[in-house]
């Protein structure tokens, strides 16, 4: 894959853009090298960068369009050559460039006849259009085309069910993928001890290959930052292994629900031996002077845990039994 | 080179024949009607009949659910012959409406496109065959087949006695038949060539004496009468009418065939079976028995005839005229009796004819709903041939030889395009160039090669004739006149394949596709495919869903253009002119001084729920020629059929996700809308306009479900609806009986204080799986019901956009089909050496055993075409030009692509067509080079959304109390015998019990489960037998068999009877 000999200093790791081309406003190409790398390193970085470039880079897209006059996506508007659906498809294609967080609004307000292109979109200052000539619609009559747009910056793609919005706006399934294609190749030299990594990047113009490279590496570094912390953090992930598998609030939550459902006096009259507890738990509870359900409910989960021989599984079991028998504690009638 | 005939032409020609000849022929049979006193004559003028142009447009007929038909007017004359009044009254009268064929070759009946497919039948006539009987002795038979399919068999046995079989019953002596037909012994013996055989026969059977006896015996056989019927004149007449006239009518074709086979010269208009025929047939049978003369091949196309639309419609017209005649007779009689003055018009009305056609189009098996999945389906449907239907075969009894390909099919019936399953070989497809000849025979064109005329002369030959010519098979051409070896070509002669010198060839085929149907001729590299897979492909192309954005195929056969053109999916300029207005839904064209408004199809539903849509392709102000394409339809691009998409494919295993033909796809196909299609569903509700009312106030239901209704109670246009939403709110008044509710239901109502309603909600709800955008709402008045009970219906059309998803079926054009098993992000897909991730991963094991190598050629050539930006149109059998022509072409194109794009990996000489590719997850190259390519892949109509189904609760069958089956009825999955074994094998007794009782037909147990769910407690174990077993016991009882069980008490030995 190497076509020209490139002299690279063998000392420090360096990157360089060796080739860049712009086939059109919406197709940019760049080729980068990184060297010198030790044997095997190029592959490690290359595949990670390729995947990061393809999967991790954010893009800006129109996610939603709204127009007053349209009855539905498949309707036709007098004086417009395209159907609404085709206009939405054209809007989906429009490439934007922004440093936006979250969403923002934009609009199109054009009077016909004439062609509506991307440059007719009225955008907030921090969003700009990459290719002004992108076609949106062609108006054949002197009519007004007003479309409100919503712009979002995100990653990957979205396919939305339109049902969540009943306000007459139409979702455009956006594709936030500015990198069209990425490739890496490795060239080794010095008897295969050193390697040069080549990265090829094609983008859709909303960011240059160089920017894509920056962003991809930043995203990659962000993902690796946790490992840089010297001390392990107390993530719930690790806690769970030896402390409590139950989220701390559920027990109370459920009990509260139960208490609401039933009157307290009812609880008082129900003894725990009615609730088919396993003997061991039953004995544990008995030893701690818990006789009725009300007594049981007065203890929090931590209290229960403090009892002798009481294990976390038992709490779960109690919960299960309570829920099963308590809600439906009517006498079992034979049919 | 001749052009390919229009694909709908078969249908058009048929219909024209009916209008031009059929009508006149049947009208000429209409008799002069006289009343009993011979006072009045009523007759039609044959030469004056008119069809009036339909009052409505084709499109309106579909929209309003009407029939697209034209009125038939006939001049009629009423002659008064009695003395008081003696005059002639003439009038042009309306006798009914005839549905008219539309430009699709179909009819519109009640708003539904219907097509009448051609039937292929055994031609009436006589056929000699030899069969081995039970003792292994060959028996010679001559079968006389009548016009409607009835059979009469002559059979000669070992002792050279001739027997007759009428409809496979006991055999009779031929003398009985001949006597019954009115000949006496002397006449018989005088008119046969071998009277001694008949004489010997006579000695055996003494009892044939008189004609009466013969008729009696024959009648007994024919009508299966028990006992001894007494001879009477009426019996003789009955036999004449039922047997000799109805069952033995040969028809025009039959008479012609009989004359030809038996060397007779009976005039053409004598269409019944005559004694002379039988005598000649018997003579011929004797000769064949003794080795003189040839046997017939029943399956030869020569002995088949096509019953086309023309014949079927003509037959119905004849039937209608008989009814009309009876009506006229009745009315004349009534008029004279009640003394009203008849006029020609009030003697007849339009109901007999109109009703006959209505019934025909609705109920006749050969009148089918036009399948409109995609444009290809439409044209292919009209070119079908069926052996089934009235007068034909039945699918269950048809034998293997009938279904098989016959050498005479060459160029007439496609050898590969037929349906799979029970109808295999019985429903075929016409070859591209075939046409229907005069006597219902299928003709195929050939070029005549003769020394004298240099220019090739084309002639159409019927099935019997081309066998006697040397026909060059066309799979190898004598291109180089100089070389001796190439002067020898393969040829067909008398159903054999020979290799003969080029000079001896008399005919050659005109076109490489000549022997294929349209479906098969759209397969590139078909010659590299196994016929079974080509069959699947031609069927699957008809199931392809039009995609939201179509794409031309890179590798095609060149027939795509005409297929799209003839399908009617495109909007075509009817005359030249200038466009002065275009819009999304119409084009206005001015030319010849007037303006033509061409309405375009906008998101319309086809009967397979696919979406039909036309996109205008002309700009305002452009001048248009006649026949120019104005708008592309669904699944057409650039005037060519475009059913699928060219996608990058790799043939390799991938983590088992392409096991058993499953297909792995990239997310790109989802988010870039590569395989996104639109589906429009129609939901309809009948409204009984008396008591029922449509409203948006339905107290039974939650407000949330009613959110889309407007103030009239109908769903709003453009609203998004989900499963369970109300489309039309309707209330039906109801007499409420408190006791009609289930006890627990009543209890719940009391507890929760629910109101008791005086009306029932009978809303139209969106069924399971339905979701989408409401694009149209129509009120339709149904015209067919009586005036007293006017019913209306509301139709709601919902458009759904479906991306490709796991479970959808995709297929190539070589019978390579599969189900999507997983959708991977693009970075995880294997990628090529330039970083491009592939779109689909097929299983390489799907190729060798299926023998559809065409897909490999196609994908490689597709890749080359994609890189070079070229499109290839390849006629089949390019191997006739040189050895391995396909491979050479593909490799040379790949090589060029690799050179032009400077990508050496596209063509690697040590593994041409294959390339090293990388795993997207690890970046490692795969062990072996992998075939990559760009084939054309279709998305088929079998989609999970239409099939996925589960049942929690639902209805039960009335009788067995088992859950219903089928998704439409929200049915359950059958736990059959083998499933029970599986559960037994795992020892899961309780699950098995649950399957057989609570979840199925144990009524009491399943009610108890309901109670237990509400009130808690253990689910009781059912003790007695489930309902279907009880049903079985009762069925046995109805056969007087008692099945019961008793409990015997150990102490008292008392029997305790248990009711099963």
Interface residues (C-beta under 8 A of the other chain):
Chain A: X1 X43 X46 X47 X50 X51 X54 X55 X70 X71 X72 X73 X74 X75 X76 X77 X78 X79 X80 X81 X82 X83 X86 X89 X140 X157 X159 X161 X162 X163 X166 X173 X175 X177 X181 X182 X183 X184 X200 X325 X327 X328 X329 X330 X332 X333 X334 X335
Chain B: X549 X581 X582 X583 X584 X585 X602 X603 X615 X616 X620 X667 X670 X671 X672 X673 X707 X717 X718 X719 X720 X722 X771 X773 X774 X775 X799 X803 X825 X826 X827 X831 X833 X834 X835 X836 X837 X920 X922 X923 X1007 X1008 X1011 X1015 X1016 X1017 X1018 X1020
